[in-house]
Amino acid sequence: QVQFVESGGGSVQSGGSLRLSCAASTSDFSIYIMGWWRQALGQKRELVGEITSDGTTVYGDSVKGRVTISMDNTKHTALLQMNDLKPEDTAVYYCKARDFTGRQSFWGQGTQVTVSS
């Protein structure tokens, strides 16, 4: 079981910026990867960005160059900085935390991001 505290979602105009924060806590396993996925209405959930505890990052193709993810390992807090936001970035953004094997993988409750043109 993982407890998540997510913050930072909201509404912004096209071209604006938002920063999402996600703090995860668990005593059941060591968190190895944290990140965000997003799901727009009627669409599949897609990768925004993930980061490992040693700093390796991966980003979704649709956001590359516009987002940066970072993590404070001691606090298990991940930050997602999103710049040059577009209306197509509108979605519910879900924080994810998992162990090294992937067998322990949990999702936060999600936070809405709305970008208006």
N, C-alpha and C positions, 0 to 999 in steps of 0.2 A: 504494500500500500504506500502511496506517495501523497503527501499534502502539497498542493500548489497554491501560490499566491501570485496572481497575474495582475498586471496593471499597465496602463498606458494607451489603451485603445481610445477611439473616439472618432470625431469627424474632422476632416481637413479638406481644403480646396486642392485642386489639381496643382502639382508642383510643390506642394508643402511637404513637411516632414513629421514623422511620429517616432517615438521610441517606446518599445514594449519591454517590460520587465517580467521575469518569471523566477520566483524562488521556489525551489523544490526541497522537500525534506522527507527522509525515510530512514528507518533503522533496519530495513529488510535486506538491502543490498547496496553496493557501491555504485553511485551514478557515474556512468562513463560518457554518455552523450546527452546533451540537451539541445533543444531546438524548437523551431516553429514550423508548422504546416498550416495551410489555410484551405478553407472550403467556401466557395461562393455558392449562391443559391442555385440548386440544380446541377452543380458540378461535382466532380470527384475531389477528394482531398489531395492537395499537392504540396510538395516540399517548398518551403521558403528558404530555410537555412538551418544547418546543424553544426555543432561544434563538439569536439571531443575534449576530455579533460587535459590532454596535452596540447590543445590549441589548433588541431586540424579542423578546417572548415570545409563545408560544401554548401553550395547555393543552387536554388532552382534556376533554370534557364530564364524564366520570365522576370526575375528580379536581379540577376547578376549585374554588378556595377552600380546598383542603387541601394543595396542593403549591406549592412555589416553586423556580424554577430560576435559577441564576446562573452566570456564567462569568468566569474569569480569562483574558483574551485572551492575555496574555504567556506563560502556561503552557499554554494550550489545555486547561484543566481546567474541567469543568462540575460543579456541585453540584446535587443534587436533594434538597430538604428535604420530607419527607412527614410530615404530621401527621394525627391522628384516623384512623388506618388502620383498615380494615374487612376482614373475611375475604375479601370479593370483590376486594380488592387483591392477593391471593395470585397470584403469577405469576413468570415469569422476566423480568427487566428488562434490556433491551438498550440499550447506549449506541450512539449514531449520530453520525457526523461526515461532513459533506459540504461541497463547494465551493458557490460562488454559483449555478452553473448546474444543479447536481443531477446532472451527468454523473459526477462522482466522489463516490461514496457508499459508506460502509463501516460495518459493524456490529462491535461488540465481542462477546466470547464469552458475555456474559449473566451475571447474578447473581440468585440465587433470593431472593425475598421471600415469607415465609410469615406470615400473620396469623391467629392463632387466636382463637376466640370465647370 
